[in-house]
Amino acid sequence: MKKNYNYARLDRGNFEYAPNIIYIGNTQIINASAEEYTLLGWLPIIKTEHPEEDENSYYTPVYTEENGKIIQRWKRYEVNV
């Protein structure tokens, strides 16, 4: 199933992108509005720029829910050489 990478939800800490096609009742909606996604519990994702990596570290995305939005941040990991 295709995903909508602009909306997501966190369920017990698990990040999940919204589907591209949503259903409200028996109605299939393609290209749903922000209001329709929000009605079903999907929140807009606020994306941030990926930090510059170097040979001693790498980053993975971390998502938190704040004020009705999913905020993307980055967690830095050291590479043991």
SVG drawing of the C-alpha trace seen along z (x, -y; Angstrom):
<svg xmlns="http://www.w3.org/2000/svg" viewBox="-20 -23 59 25">
<polyline fill="none" stroke="black" stroke-width="0.4" points="0.0,0.0 1.3,-3.5 2.0,-5.8 1.5,-9.5 4.8,-10.8 3.3,-14.1 1.2,-12.5 1.8,-10.0 1.0,-8.9 2.8,-7.5 1.2,-4.4 2.9,-3.4 6.1,-4.8 5.9,-3.2 6.0,-5.6 3.6,-4.9 3.1,-6.8 -0.5,-7.5 -1.9,-5.5 -2.3,-7.3 -5.9,-6.2 -8.1,-6.6 -11.6,-5.5 -14.2,-7.5 -17.1,-5.2 -17.6,-3.4 -16.2,-6.2 -12.7,-5.8 -10.8,-9.1 -7.9,-9.7 -5.9,-12.9 -7.5,-13.5 -7.4,-17.0 -5.6,-17.8 -8.9,-17.9 -9.7,-14.4 -6.4,-13.0 -6.7,-14.7 -10.2,-13.3 -8.7,-9.8 -5.9,-10.6 -3.1,-11.3 -0.9,-14.3 1.2,-16.4 4.9,-15.7 7.3,-18.6 10.5,-17.5 14.0,-18.9 17.2,-18.9 19.4,-15.8 22.6,-16.8 25.9,-16.5 27.5,-13.1 31.2,-12.5 33.3,-9.4 32.8,-9.1 29.0,-9.3 25.7,-8.8 22.1,-10.0 18.7,-8.3 15.3,-10.1 13.4,-10.3 9.8,-11.4 7.8,-13.0 4.2,-14.3 3.9,-17.9 1.0,-20.3 -0.9,-18.1 2.1,-17.6 4.8,-14.9 8.2,-16.5 11.2,-14.9 14.5,-15.2 17.8,-13.4 19.7,-11.2 23.5,-11.0 25.4,-7.8 29.1,-7.4 30.9,-4.9 33.3,-2.7 36.4,-2.4"/>
</svg>
